[in-house]
Amino acid sequence: MAMVSEFLGQLTLSYGGEKEPKFPTVVPVRDFDPAKDAARIETAIKTKGVDEQTIIDILTRRSYEQRREIAFEYERIAKKDLITALKGALSGSLESLMLGLMKSTVQYDASELKASMKGLGTDEETLIEIVCSRSNEELVEIKKVYKDMFKKELDKDVAGDTSGDFAKLLLALVQTKRDEPSNVVDYQMIDEDARSLYEAGVKKKGTDVAIWISIMSQRSVPHLQKVFERYKSYSPYDMKESIRKEVKGDLEKSFLTLVECFENRQLYFANRLSDAMKSKGAKEKVVTRIMVSRCEVDLMKIRKEFKNQHKRSLYQTIAEHTKGDYQNALLSLCAGDD
């Protein structure tokens, strides 16, 4: 029996090295006619008082590649740039959401990172959410696009905007040195890592954060999942409880985000959405960012995790906590009730 389970373990692990499967809610529409879409948007923008619903219906139900074609046709028909036209026609949270959809997922992540570090004060929450929740593969892409878009290196900007152990952790993640998942389960290394995490934290006075950073930024995700399991045989607390006891502030948030994403990334996003909508005056920025950045990646799976965890569907929750055109756009991205 052990043979069989080991073999199955290898099958699931080797899968991790390939591109992650996608679970989008927004997919390319069939019978796509970019010129017709562009003309409808032009009419909607020119309408007295703007016909937001038509703009929402079109842009939230097309893939990014299709939106690009619409933008190209729009410029041909209207003799002006679609993004400029949308800025003029829309405002507030709806505008942010629609402009977000005009970028690719990677461009959007890169520009959200840039915005979180712009001007006075850093928006650590955004920085933590993006850097700590994106896979290695996603971070590699984000770094490339960040440089193309802003002519600066992401790690230099992060280093200039953060400090201390928090900066060290983010930089270690941005350097994307994470191991690829391996077909071979290294039980000895799992055990050593689990013990190192324990001895660097709960076991001693103070915390040797450098050890935590190197293990959590360099090991593959399937390996770390086993390490956290093994960790419980050394420590009286699980990894998340240990983090809460050992570190505070942005560093604590970052480590917790990492562990939650290693264990179940889609559940992490589902909980972020739930918290953002629960808070007074729904944190629309967070809701927008997750819905836009994940709708062509894994929002379908996030929806499933949301329902399992919160006993209500994401769709119903959005309907309850948001309003107006912004709500209509979110519901359209959500693409159905569970």
PALO-280115 format. One record per atom (N, C-alpha, C): residue number from 1; residue in one letter; x, y negated, z. Coordinates in steps of 0.05 Angstrom, whole numbers. Example, Ala and Ser with C-alpha at 12.3 -4.5 7.8 and 13.67 -1.06 7.14 Angstrom:
BEGIN
     k   r       c1       c2       c3
     1   A      264      114      156
     1   A      246       90      156
     1   A      264       66      156
     2   S      257       45      142
     2   S      273       21      143
     2   S      258       -1      157
This chain:
BEGIN
     k   r       c1       c2       c3
     1   M       17       24        0
     1   M        0        0        0
     1   M       18      -25        0
     2   A       39      -24       16
     2   A       57      -48       18
     2   A       67      -56      -10
     3   M       73      -35      -26
     3   M       83      -40      -53
     3   M       63      -56      -69
     4   V       38      -48      -68
     4   V       17      -61      -83
     4   V       15      -91      -75
     5   S       14      -95      -49
     5   S       10     -123      -40
     5   S       34     -140      -47
     6   E       58     -128      -46
     6   E       82     -143      -53
     6   E       81     -150      -82
     7   F       72     -131      -98
     7   F       71     -135     -127
     7   F       51     -158     -133
     8   L       28     -157     -120
     8   L        8     -177     -124
     8   L       19     -205     -116
     9   G       33     -205      -94
     9   G       45     -230      -84
     9   G       63     -241     -106
    10   Q       78     -224     -119
    10   Q       97     -233     -140
    10   Q       81     -245     -163
    11   L       59     -232     -170
    11   L       43     -241     -193
    11   L       34     -270     -188
    12   T       23     -274     -164
    12   T       12     -300     -158
    12   T       34     -321     -156
    13   L       57     -313     -146
    13   L       79     -332     -143
    13   L       90     -341     -170
    14   S       94     -321     -188
    14   S      107     -328     -213
    14   S       89     -348     -229
    15   Y       64     -347     -223
    15   Y       44     -364     -236
    15   Y       50     -394     -229
    16   G       61     -398     -205
    16   G       66     -425     -195
    16   G       86     -441     -212
    17   G      104     -427     -225
    17   G      125     -440     -240
    17   G      114     -453     -266
    18   E       92     -443     -276
    18   E       81     -454     -300
    18   E       66     -479     -294
    19   K       57     -492     -315
    19   K       41     -516     -311
    19   K       16     -509     -295
    20   E        9     -525     -276
    20   E      -15     -519     -260
    20   E      -40     -519     -277
    21   P      -58     -501     -272
    21   P      -83     -502     -288
    21   P      -99     -527     -281
    22   K     -114     -536     -300
    22   K     -130     -561     -295
    22   K     -159     -555     -290
    23   F     -171     -571     -273
    23   F     -200     -569     -267
    23   F     -212     -597     -270
    24   P     -213     -608     -294
    24   P     -223     -635     -297
    24   P     -253     -637     -297
    25   T     -264     -661     -290
    25   T     -292     -666     -293
    25   T     -297     -682     -318
    26   V     -275     -695     -328
    26   V     -278     -711     -353
    26   V     -262     -696     -374
    27   V     -276     -689     -395
    27   V     -264     -674     -417
    27   V     -270     -688     -444
    28   P     -255     -682     -465
    28   P     -261     -695     -490
    28   P     -289     -689     -499
    29   V     -303     -709     -510
    29   V     -330     -706     -519
    29   V     -329     -695     -548
    30   R     -348     -678     -554
    30   R     -350     -667     -582
    30   R     -363     -688     -600
    31   D     -360     -684     -626
    31   D     -372     -703     -645
    31   D     -364     -732     -638
    32   F     -339     -736     -633
    32   F     -329     -762     -624
    32   F     -327     -781     -647
    33   D     -338     -805     -644
    33   D     -337     -826     -664
    33   D     -327     -852     -652
    34   P     -300     -856     -652
    34   P     -289     -879     -638
    34   P     -300     -906     -649
    35   A     -304     -908     -675
    35   A     -314     -933     -686
    35   A     -342     -940     -675
    36   K     -359     -919     -674
    36   K     -386     -923     -663
    36   K     -385     -931     -634
    37   D     -368     -917     -618
    37   D     -365     -924     -590
    37   D     -355     -953     -587
    38   A     -335     -960     -603
    38   A     -324     -987     -601
    38   A     -345    -1009     -607
    39   A     -361    -1003     -628
    39   A     -383    -1022     -635
    39   A     -403    -1025     -613
    40   R     -410    -1002     -600
    40   R     -429    -1003     -578
    40   R     -418    -1019     -554
    41   I     -393    -1015     -549
    41   I     -380    -1030     -527
    41   I     -380    -1060     -533
    42   E     -373    -1067     -558
    42   E     -373    -1095     -566
    42   E     -400    -1108     -562
    43   T     -422    -1094     -570
    43   T     -449    -1104     -566
    43   T     -455    -1107     -537
    44   A     -447    -1087     -521
    44   A     -453    -1087     -492
    44   A     -439    -1111     -478
    45   I     -415    -1117     -487
    45   I     -400    -1139     -475
    45   I     -413    -1166     -483
    46   K     -422    -1168     -508
    46   K     -434    -1193     -518
    46   K     -462    -1198     -507
    47   T     -475    -1177     -498
    47   T     -502    -1180     -488
    47   T     -503    -1200     -465
    48   K     -524    -1216     -464
    48   K     -526    -1235     -442
    48   K     -527    -1220     -416
    49   G     -509    -1227     -397
    49   G     -508    -1213     -372
    49   G     -493    -1186     -373
    50   V     -482    -1179     -396
    50   V     -466    -1154     -400
    50   V     -482    -1129     -394
    51   D     -482    -1111     -413
    51   D     -495    -1085     -409
    51   D     -475    -1065     -398
    52   E     -471    -1066     -371
    52   E     -450    -1049     -359
    52   E     -455    -1020     -363
    53   Q     -481    -1012     -363
    53   Q     -487     -983     -364
    53   Q     -476     -970     -389
    54   T     -478     -984     -412
    54   T     -468     -972     -437
    54   T     -437     -969     -435
    55   I     -424     -989     -424
    55   I     -395     -987     -421
    55   I     -387     -964     -404
    56   I     -402     -960     -381
    56   I     -397     -938     -363
    56   I     -402     -912     -377
    57   D     -425     -909     -391
    57   D     -432     -884     -404
    57   D     -410     -875     -424
    58   I     -399     -895     -438
    58   I     -379     -887     -458
    58   I     -352     -881     -445
    59   L     -341     -900     -429
    59   L     -314     -896     -420
    59   L     -310     -875     -399
    60   T     -331     -869     -383
    60   T     -328     -848     -363
    60   T     -333     -820     -375
    61   R     -343     -818     -399
    61   R     -349     -792     -411
    61   R     -331     -786     -435
    62   R     -308     -800     -437
    62   R     -288     -794     -458
    62   R     -262     -788     -444
    63   S     -246     -772     -457
    63   S     -219     -766     -446
    63   S     -201     -791     -451
    64   Y     -178     -791     -438
    64   Y     -160     -814     -441
    64   Y     -152     -818     -471
    65   E     -146     -796     -484
    65   E     -138     -797     -512
    65   E     -160     -810     -529
    66   Q     -185     -803     -523
    66   Q     -208     -814     -537
    66   Q     -211     -844     -530
    67   R     -207     -851     -505
    67   R     -209     -879     -498
    67   R     -189     -896     -513
    68   R     -165     -884     -517
    68   R     -144     -899     -532
    68   R     -153     -904     -561
    69   E     -166     -884     -573
    69   E     -176     -888     -600
    69   E     -198     -909     -601
    70   I     -215     -909     -580
    70   I     -236     -929     -579
    70   I     -223     -957     -577
    71   A     -202     -960     -561
    71   A     -189     -986     -558
    71   A     -177     -995     -584
    72   F     -166     -976     -599
    72   F     -154     -983     -625
    72   F     -176     -993     -644
    73   E     -199     -979     -645
    73   E     -221     -987     -663
    73   E     -233    -1013     -654
    74   Y     -234    -1017     -627
    74   Y     -246    -1041     -616
    74   Y     -230    -1066     -626
    75   E     -204    -1063     -625
    75   E     -187    -1085     -633
    75   E     -191    -1092     -663
    76   R     -195    -1071     -678
    76   R     -200    -1074     -707
    76   R     -226    -1089     -712
    77   I     -247    -1081     -697
    77   I     -274    -1092     -701
    77   I     -276    -1120     -689
    78   A     -268    -1122     -663
    78   A     -272    -1147     -648
    78   A     -250    -1167     -650
    79   K     -228    -1158     -662
    79   K     -204    -1176     -665
    79   K     -193    -1184     -637
    80   K     -199    -1169     -617
    80   K     -186    -1174     -591
    80   K     -182    -1148     -576
    81   D     -165    -1151     -555
    81   D     -157    -1127     -540
    81   D     -179    -1118     -522
    82   L     -184    -1092     -521
    82   L     -207    -1082     -505
    82   L     -202    -1087     -475
    83   I     -178    -1084     -466
    83   I     -172    -1088     -437
    83   I     -178    -1117     -429
    84   T     -170    -1136     -446
    84   T     -176    -1164     -440
    84   T     -206    -1169     -440
    85   A     -220    -1156     -459
    85   A     -249    -1159     -461
    85   A     -263    -1148     -436
    86   L     -253    -1125     -426
    86   L     -265    -1113     -402
    86   L     -260    -1130     -378
    87   K     -236    -1142     -376
    87   K     -230    -1160     -354
    87   K     -249    -1183     -353
    88   G     -255    -1193     -377
    88   G     -273    -1216     -379
    88   G     -302    -1209     -373
    89   A     -310    -1184     -379
    89   A     -338    -1176     -377
    89   A     -345    -1165     -349
    90   L     -326    -1152     -336
    90   L     -332    -1138     -311
    90   L     -318    -1152     -288
    91   S     -325    -1143     -263
    91   S     -312    -1154     -240
    91   S     -312    -1134     -217
    92   G     -297    -1140     -196
    92   G     -297    -1124     -172
    92   G     -288    -1095     -176
    93   S     -301    -1077     -161
    93   S     -293    -1049     -161
    93   S     -298    -1035     -188
    94   L     -319    -1044     -201
    94   L     -325    -1032     -228
    94   L     -303    -1039     -247
    95   E     -294    -1064     -246
    95   E     -272    -1072     -264
    95   E     -247    -1055     -259
    96   S     -239    -1053     -233
    96   S     -215    -1037     -226
    96   S     -218    -1008     -237
    97   L     -241     -997     -234
    97   L     -245     -969     -242
    97   L     -243     -967     -273
    98   M     -256     -985     -287
    98   M     -255     -983     -317
    98   M     -227     -989     -328
    99   L     -213    -1008     -316
    99   L     -186    -1013     -325
    99   L     -168     -990     -318
   100   G     -173     -976     -296
   100   G     -158     -952     -289
   100   G     -161     -931     -310
   101   L     -185     -928     -320
   101   L     -191     -907     -340
   101   L     -177     -914     -367
   102   M     -169     -938     -371
   102   M     -155     -945     -396
   102   M     -126     -938     -396
   103   K     -116     -928     -373
   103   K      -89     -918     -371
   103   K      -90     -887     -370
   104   S      -67     -875     -378
   104   S      -66     -846     -375
   104   S      -62     -840     -345
   105   T      -67     -816     -336
   105   T      -65     -808     -308
   105   T      -37     -817     -297
   106   V      -16     -812     -312
   106   V       11     -818     -303
   106   V       16     -848     -302
   107   Q        7     -862     -323
   107   Q        9     -891     -323
   107   Q       -6     -903     -299
   108   Y      -29     -892     -294
   108   Y      -45     -902     -271
   108   Y      -31     -898     -245
   109   D      -20     -874     -241
   109   D       -5     -869     -216
   109   D       19     -888     -213
   110   A       33     -892     -235
   110   A       57     -909     -235
   110   A       48     -938     -228
   111   S       26     -948     -240
   111   S       19     -975     -235
   111   S        7     -979     -207
   112   E       -6     -958     -196
   112   E      -15     -959     -168
   112   E        9     -960     -149
   113   L       30     -945     -155
   113   L       54     -946     -139
   113   L       66     -974     -140
   114   K       68     -985     -164
   114   K       80    -1012     -167
   114   K       64    -1032     -151
   115   A       37    -1031     -153
   115   A       20    -1050     -139
   115   A       23    -1047     -109
   116   S       28    -1023      -99
   116   S       31    -1018      -70
   116   S       56    -1031      -59
   117   M       75    -1037      -77
   117   M      101    -1048      -68
   117   M      105    -1077      -76
   118   K       84    -1089      -88
   118   K       87    -1116      -99
   118   K       82    -1137      -77
   119   G       96    -1159      -79
   119   G       91    -1182      -61
   119   G       98    -1176      -33
   120   L       86    -1192      -15
   120   L       92    -1189       14
   120   L       78    -1165       25
   121   G       92    -1150       42
   121   G       80    -1128       55
   121   G       75    -1105       36
   122   T       78    -1081       45
   122   T       76    -1057       29
   122   T       49    -1044       36
   123   D       35    -1033       16
   123   D       11    -1017       22
   123   D       21     -988       26
   124   E       29     -983       51
   124   E       41     -957       56
   124   E       22     -934       51
   125   E       -4     -939       56
   125   E      -23     -917       53
   125   E      -24     -907       24
   126   T      -24     -925        5
   126   T      -24     -917      -23
   126   T        2     -903      -31
   127   L       24     -914      -21
   127   L       51     -903      -26
   127   L       52     -874      -16
   128   I       43     -870        8
   128   I       43     -843       20
   128   I       25     -824        4
   129   E        1     -834       -2
   129   E      -18     -816      -16
   129   E       -7     -806      -42
   130   I        4     -824      -58
   130   I       14     -816      -84
   130   I       40     -800      -82
   131   V       60     -810      -68
   131   V       85     -796      -68
   131   V       83     -769      -54
   132   C       67     -767      -33
   132   C       66     -742      -18
   132   C       46     -721      -29
   133   S       28     -730      -47
   133   S        8     -711      -57
   133   S       13     -702      -85
   134   R       32     -714      -99
   134   R       36     -706     -127
   134   R       56     -683     -128
   135   S       52     -665     -147
   135   S       70     -642     -150
   135   S       96     -652     -161
   136   N      117     -636     -159
   136   N      143     -643     -170
   136   N      141     -651     -199
   137   E      126     -635     -214
   137   E      122     -639     -242
   137   E      109     -667     -247
   138   E       89     -673     -232
   138   E       76     -699     -234
   138   E       95     -722     -228
   139   L      111     -718     -206
   139   L      130     -739     -198
   139   L      152     -744     -220
   140   V      161     -723     -232
   140   V      181     -726     -254
   140   V      169     -744     -276
   141   E      144     -738     -284
   141   E      130     -754     -304
   141   E      127     -783     -295
   142   I      118     -786     -270
   142   I      113     -813     -259
   142   I      138     -830     -260
   143   K      161     -818     -252
   143   K      186     -833     -252
   143   K      193     -843     -280
   144   K      189     -826     -300
   144   K      196     -833     -328
   144   K      178     -856     -337
   145   V      152     -854     -332
   145   V      133     -874     -341
   145   V      137     -900     -326
   146   Y      143     -898     -300
   146   Y      148     -921     -283
   146   Y      171     -938     -296
   147   K      192     -924     -304
   147   K      215     -938     -316
   147   K      207     -951     -342
   148   D      192     -937     -359
   148   D      182     -948     -384
   148   D      166     -973     -380
   149   M      147     -971     -360
   149   M      128     -993     -356
   149   M      141    -1017     -343
   150   F      158    -1013     -323
   150   F      167    -1035     -306
   150   F      197    -1041     -308
   151   K      211    -1025     -325
   151   K      240    -1029     -329
   151   K      256    -1027     -302
   152   K      245    -1012     -283
   152   K      258    -1008     -258
   152   K      256     -979     -250
   153   E      275     -971     -233
   153   E      274     -943     -223
   153   E      255     -942     -199
   154   L      238     -922     -199
   154   L      220     -919     -176
   154   L      235     -917     -150
   155   D      256     -900     -149
   155   D      270     -897     -123
   155   D      282     -923     -113
   156   K      292     -940     -131
   156   K      303     -966     -122
   156   K      281     -983     -110
   157   D      258     -983     -123
   157   D      236     -999     -112
   157   D      227     -989      -85
   158   V      225     -962      -83
   158   V      217     -950      -57
   158   V      237     -957      -35
   159   A      263     -954      -42
   159   A      284     -960      -23
   159   A      283     -990      -14
   160   G      277    -1007      -33
   160   G      276    -1036      -26
   160   G      252    -1043      -10
   161   D      232    -1026       -9
   161   D      207    -1034        3
   161   D      200    -1019       29
   162   T      216     -999       35
   162   T      211     -984       60
   162   T      237     -981       75
   163   S      235     -971      100
   163   S      260     -969      115
   163   S      259     -944      134
   164   G      283     -939      145
   164   G      285     -917      165
   164   G      279     -889      154
   165   D      269     -872      172
   165   D      264     -844      164
   165   D      241     -842      144
   166   F      222     -861      145
   166   F      200     -862      126
   166   F      212     -865       98
   167   A      231     -884       95
   167   A      243     -888       69
   167   A      259     -863       60
   168   K      273     -851       79
   168   K      289     -827       72
   168   K      271     -804       62
   169   L      248     -801       75
   169   L      229     -780       66
   169   L      219     -786       38
   170   L      209     -810       34
   170   L      198     -817        7
   170   L      219     -814      -15
   171   L      243     -823       -9
   171   L      265     -821      -29
   171   L      272     -792      -35
   172   A      272     -776      -14
   172   A      278     -747      -18
   172   A      257     -735      -37
   173   L      231     -743      -34
   173   L      210     -732      -51
   173   L      212     -743      -79
   174   V      218     -769      -81
   174   V      220     -782     -108
   174   V      244     -771     -124
   175   Q      264     -761     -109
   175   Q      287     -749     -123
   175   Q      281     -722     -136
   176   T      257     -712     -131
   176   T      246     -687     -143
   176   T      267     -664     -145
   177   K      277     -657     -121
   177   K      296     -635     -120
   177   K      283     -609     -111
   178   R      256     -608     -112
   178   R      242     -584     -102
   178   R      248     -560     -119
   179   D      253     -537     -105
   179   D      257     -512     -119
   179   D      233     -504     -135
   180   E      238     -491     -157
   180   E      216     -478     -172
   180   E      207     -454     -156
   181   P      181     -447     -157
   181   P      172     -423     -144
   181   P      186     -399     -155
   182   S      194     -380     -138
   182   S      209     -357     -147
   182   S      191     -332     -146
   183   N      198     -312     -162
   183   N      183     -287     -161
   183   N      190     -271     -137
   184   V      213     -277     -125
   184   V      222     -261     -102
   184   V      217     -276      -76
   185   V      204     -262      -58
   185   V      199     -274      -32
   185   V      223     -269      -14
   186   D      236     -290       -5
   186   D      260     -288       11
   186   D      252     -290       41
   187   Y      247     -267       53
   187   Y      237     -267       81
   187   Y      257     -278      100
   188   Q      283     -274       95
   188   Q      303     -284      113
   188   Q      303     -315      112
   189   M      301     -326       89
   189   M      301     -355       86
   189   M      276     -367       98
   190   I      253     -353       95
   190   I      228     -363      107
   190   I      232     -364      137
   191   D      244     -343      148
   191   D      248     -343      177
   191   D      267     -365      186
   192   E      289     -368      171
   192   E      309     -389      179
   192   E      296     -417      178
   193   D      281     -422      157
   193   D      269     -448      154
   193   D      249     -453      177
   194   A      233     -433      183
   194   A      213     -436      204
   194   A      227     -442      231
   195   R      249     -427      235
   195   R      264     -432      261
   195   R      277     -459      261
   196   S      288     -467      238
   196   S      301     -494      237
   196   S      281     -516      242
   197   L      257     -514      231
   197   L      236     -534      236
   197   L      229     -535      265
   198   Y      228     -512      278
   198   Y      221     -511      306
   198   Y      244     -523      323
   199   E      268     -515      317
   199   E      291     -523      333
   199   E      297     -553      329
   200   A      290     -564      305
   200   A      295     -592      300
   200   A      274     -610      312
   201   G      252     -598      322
   201   G      230     -614      333
   201   G      221     -606      360
   202   V      200     -589      360
   202   V      187     -582      386
   202   V      206     -572      407
   203   K      227     -557      398
   203   K      244     -544      417
   203   K      262     -563      432
   204   K      269     -585      419
   204   K      289     -603      432
   204   K      277     -630      439
   205   K      292     -645      455
   205   K      283     -672      461
   205   K      289     -689      437
   206   G      270     -705      428
   206   G      274     -720      403
   206   G      270     -702      379
   207   T      273     -713      355
   207   T      268     -697      331
   207   T      291     -702      312
   208   D      301     -680      301
   208   D      321     -683      280
   208   D      307     -684      253
   209   V      298     -709      247
   209   V      280     -713      223
   209   V      294     -705      197
   210   A      320     -708      196
   210   A      334     -701      171
   210   A      330     -672      162
   211   I      329     -654      182
   211   I      324     -626      176
   211   I      296     -622      165
   212   W      276     -635      178
   212   W      249     -633      168
   212   W      247     -643      140
   213   I      260     -666      135
   213   I      259     -678      108
   213   I      271     -659       87
   214   S      294     -648       93
   214   S      307     -632       73
   214   S      291     -606       66
   215   I      279     -594       87
   215   I      264     -570       81
   215   I      238     -577       66
   216   M      224     -598       75
   216   M      198     -604       62
   216   M      201     -617       35
   217   S      224     -628       29
   217   S      227     -640        2
   217   S      241     -622      -18
   218   Q      253     -600       -8
   218   Q      268     -584      -27
   218   Q      257     -556      -32
   219   R      242     -545      -13
   219   R      232     -518      -17
   219   R      207     -517      -35
   220   S      203     -495      -48
   220   S      180     -492      -65
   220   S      154     -490      -48
   221   V      132     -497      -60
   221   V      107     -497      -45
   221   V       99     -469      -34
   222   P      100     -448      -51
   222   P       93     -422      -40
   222   P      111     -413      -17
   223   H      137     -421      -19
   223   H      155     -415        3
   223   H      147     -429       28
   224   L      141     -455       26
   224   L      134     -471       49
   224   L      108     -461       62
   225   Q       89     -451       46
   225   Q       64     -440       57
   225   Q       71     -417       76
   226   K       90     -401       68
   226   K       98     -378       85
   226   K      114     -387      109
   227   V      130     -408      105
   227   V      146     -420      127
   227   V      127     -430      150
   228   F      106     -444      142
   228   F       87     -455      162
   228   F       73     -432      177
   229   E       68     -411      163
   229   E       55     -387      175
   229   E       74     -375      196
   230   R       99     -372      187
   230   R      120     -360      204
   230   R      126     -378      228
   231   Y      124     -404      223
   231   Y      130     -424      244
   231   Y      114     -419      269
   232   K       90     -410      266
   232   K       72     -405      289
   232   K       83     -384      308
   233   S      101     -367      298
   233   S      112     -346      316
   233   S      134     -358      333
   234   Y      144     -381      326
   234   Y      165     -395      342
   234   Y      153     -416      360
   235   S      134     -431      349
   235   S      125     -455      363
   235   S       97     -450      375
   236   P       92     -462      399
   236   P       65     -460      411
   236   P       45     -477      395
   237   Y       55     -494      377
   237   Y       37     -511      361
   237   Y       41     -505      332
   238   D       20     -508      316
   238   D       24     -504      287
   238   D       39     -529      276
   239   M       45     -528      250
   239   M       62     -549      239
   239   M       49     -577      242
   240   K       23     -579      236
   240   K       10     -605      238
   240   K       10     -616      266
   241   E        4     -598      286
   241   E        4     -608      314
   241   E       32     -616      322
   242   S       52     -602      312
   242   S       80     -609      318
   242   S       87     -636      307
   243   I       78     -641      283
   243   I       84     -668      270
   243   I       71     -690      287
   244   R       46     -685      296
   244   R       33     -706      312
   244   R       47     -711      338
   245   K       59     -690      349
   245   K       73     -693      375
   245   K      101     -706      371
   246   E      114     -701      349
   246   E      142     -709      345
   246   E      146     -736      333
   247   V      130     -744      314
   247   V      135     -769      300
   247   V      109     -786      299
   248   K      113     -812      293
   248   K       90     -830      294
   248   K       89     -847      268
   249   G       68     -862      266
   249   G       67     -883      244
   249   G       66     -871      216
   250   D       80     -885      198
   250   D       80     -878      170
   250   D       93     -851      165
   251   L      113     -845      182
   251   L      128     -820      179
   251   L      109     -796      186
   252   E       94     -800      207
   252   E       74     -780      215
   252   E       54     -775      192
   253   K       43     -798      182
   253   K       23     -796      160
   253   K       34     -781      136
   254   S       60     -787      130
   254   S       72     -775      106
   254   S       76     -745      110
   255   F       87     -737      133
   255   F       91     -708      138
   255   F       64     -693      138
   256   L       44     -705      150
   256   L       17     -693      151
   256   L        6     -690      123
   257   T        9     -711      106
   257   T       -1     -709       79
   257   T       13     -687       64
   258   L       39     -685       67
   258   L       54     -664       54
   258   L       44     -636       62
   259   V       41     -631       88
   259   V       33     -605       97
   259   V        5     -599       87
   260   E      -13     -619       88
   260   E      -41     -614       79
   260   E      -41     -608       49
   261   C      -24     -622       34
   261   C      -23     -617        5
   261   C      -10     -590       -2
   262   F       10     -582       14
   262   F       22     -555        9
   262   F        1     -534       14
   263   E      -15     -538       35
   263   E      -35     -517       42
   263   E      -59     -517       23
   264   N      -69     -541       16
   264   N      -92     -542       -3
   264   N      -95     -571      -12
   265   R      -83     -577      -35
   265   R      -82     -604      -45
   265   R     -110     -616      -50
   266   Q     -127     -599      -61
   266   Q     -154     -609      -68
   266   Q     -170     -615      -43
   267   L     -166     -600      -22
   267   L     -179     -605        4
   267   L     -169     -632       15
   268   Y     -143     -637       12
   268   Y     -132     -662       22
   268   Y     -147     -686        8
   269   F     -150     -684      -18
   269   F     -165     -706      -32
   269   F     -194     -707      -24
   270   A     -206     -684      -20
   270   A     -234     -684      -12
   270   A     -237     -698       15
   271   N     -219     -693       34
   271   N     -220     -705       60
   271   N     -215     -735       58
   272   R     -196     -743       41
   272   R     -190     -772       37
   272   R     -215     -786       26
   273   L     -229     -773        8
   273   L     -254     -785       -3
   273   L     -275     -788       18
   274   S     -278     -767       34
   274   S     -298     -767       56
   274   S     -292     -790       76
   275   D     -267     -791       84
   275   D     -259     -812      104
   275   D     -263     -840       92
   276   A     -255     -843       67
   276   A     -257     -870       54
   276   A     -286     -879       52
   277   M     -305     -860       48
   277   M     -333     -868       45
   277   M     -347     -870       72
   278   K     -336     -857       92
   278   K     -347     -859      119
   278   K     -341     -886      131
   279   S     -317     -897      125
   279   S     -309     -921      138
   279   S     -327     -944      130
   280   K     -330     -963      148
   280   K     -348     -985      143
   280   K     -340    -1000      118
   281   G     -359    -1007      101
   281   G     -353    -1020       76
   281   G     -334    -1002       60
   282   A     -344     -978       54
   282   A     -328     -957       40
   282   A     -302     -968       28
   283   K     -280     -955       34
   283   K     -254     -963       24
   283   K     -255     -958       -6
   284   E     -265     -976      -21
   284   E     -270     -971      -50
   284   E     -244     -967      -65
   285   K     -223     -980      -56
   285   K     -197     -976      -69
   285   K     -188     -947      -69
   286   V     -191     -934      -46
   286   V     -183     -906      -43
   286   V     -201     -888      -60
   287   V     -227     -893      -59
   287   V     -246     -877      -74
   287   V     -240     -880     -104
   288   T     -236     -905     -113
   288   T     -230     -909     -142
   288   T     -205     -895     -150
   289   R     -184     -898     -133
   289   R     -158     -886     -140
   289   R     -160     -855     -143
   290   I     -173     -842     -124
   290   I     -175     -813     -126
   290   I     -192     -804     -150
   291   M     -215     -817     -153
   291   M     -233     -809     -175
   291   M     -220     -814     -202
   292   V     -206     -836     -205
   292   V     -193     -842     -231
   292   V     -169     -824     -236
   293   S     -153     -821     -215
   293   S     -127     -806     -219
   293   S     -132     -776     -221
   294   R     -154     -766     -211
   294   R     -158     -737     -211
   294   R     -179     -727     -230
   295   C     -194     -745     -243
   295   C     -217     -736     -259
   295   C     -209     -719     -283
   296   E     -184     -723     -293
   296   E     -175     -706     -315
   296   E     -155     -686     -306
   297   V     -152     -683     -279
   297   V     -133     -664     -268
   297   V     -147     -641     -253
   298   D     -160     -648     -230
   298   D     -171     -627     -213
   298   D     -196     -635     -198
   299   L     -210     -655     -208
   299   L     -233     -666     -193
   299   L     -255     -645     -189
   300   M     -257     -626     -208
   300   M     -277     -605     -206
   300   M     -272     -588     -181
   301   K     -246     -583     -176
   301   K     -238     -567     -153
   301   K     -241     -583     -127
   302   I     -235     -609     -129
   302   I     -238     -626     -106
   302   I     -268     -627      -97
   303   R     -285     -628     -117
   303   R     -314     -627     -112
   303   R     -322     -602      -97
   304   K     -311     -579     -105
   304   K     -317     -554      -92
   304   K     -308     -554      -63
   305   E     -283     -563      -59
   305   E     -272     -565      -32
   305   E     -288     -584      -15
   306   F     -297     -606      -27
   306   F     -313     -626      -12
   306   F     -339     -613       -1
   307   K     -352     -598      -19
   307   K     -378     -586      -11
   307   K     -373     -565       11
   308   N     -352     -548        8
   308   N     -346     -528       28
   308   N     -340     -540       55
   309   Q     -324     -562       55
   309   Q     -315     -574       80
   309   Q     -335     -591       93
   310   H     -350     -606       77
   310   H     -368     -627       89
   310   H     -397     -620       87
   311   K     -403     -597       76
   311   K     -431     -587       75
   311   K     -450     -604       59
   312   R     -439     -625       46
   312   R     -455     -641       28
   312   R     -438     -644        2
   313   S     -452     -649      -20
   313   S     -436     -652      -44
   313   S     -423     -679      -46
   314   L     -402     -680      -61
   314   L     -388     -706      -66
   314   L     -408     -725      -80
   315   Y     -424     -714      -98
   315   Y     -443     -730     -113
   315   Y     -463     -744      -94
   316   Q     -474     -729      -75
   316   Q     -493     -740      -56
   316   Q     -480     -761      -38
   317   T     -455     -756      -31
   317   T     -440     -774      -13
   317   T     -434     -800      -27
   318   I     -427     -799      -52
   318   I     -422     -823      -68
   318   I     -449     -839      -70
   319   A     -470     -824      -76
   319   A     -496     -837      -79
   319   A     -504     -852      -54
   320   E     -497     -841      -31
   320   E     -505     -852       -5
   320   E     -488     -876        3
   321   H     -462     -876       -4
   321   H     -443     -896        7
   321   H     -435     -918      -13
   322   T     -443     -916      -38
   322   T     -435     -937      -57
   322   T     -461     -948      -70
   323   K     -458     -969      -86
   323   K     -482     -979      -99
   323   K     -477     -991     -126
   324   G     -499     -996     -140
   324   G     -498    -1011     -165
   324   G     -483     -997     -188
   325   D     -471    -1013     -205
   325   D     -457    -1003     -229
   325   D     -433     -986     -220
   326   Y     -420     -995     -198
   326   Y     -396     -980     -188
   326   Y     -405     -952     -181
   327   Q     -427     -949     -168
   327   Q     -437     -923     -161
   327   Q     -443     -906     -186
   328   N     -456     -918     -205
   328   N     -462     -904     -230
   328   N     -436     -893     -244
   329   A     -416     -909     -243
   329   A     -390     -901     -256
   329   A     -378     -878     -241
   330   L     -378     -879     -214
   330   L     -367     -857     -198
   330   L     -382     -832     -202
   331   L     -409     -834     -202
   331   L     -425     -810     -206
   331   L     -420     -798     -233
   332   S     -416     -814     -253
   332   S     -410     -804     -280
   332   S     -383     -789     -280
   333   L     -363     -800     -266
   333   L     -337     -786     -265
   333   L     -339     -760     -249
   334   C     -356     -761     -229
   334   C     -361     -737     -213
   334   C     -373     -714     -230
   335   A     -390     -723     -249
   335   A     -401     -705     -269
   335   A     -418     -682     -259
   336   G     -434     -688     -238
   336   G     -453     -667     -230
   336   G     -454     -663     -200
   337   D     -476     -652     -191
   337   D     -480     -647     -163
   337   D     -474     -617     -158
   338   D     -466     -611     -133
   338   D     -461     -583     -127
   338   D     -482     -572     -109
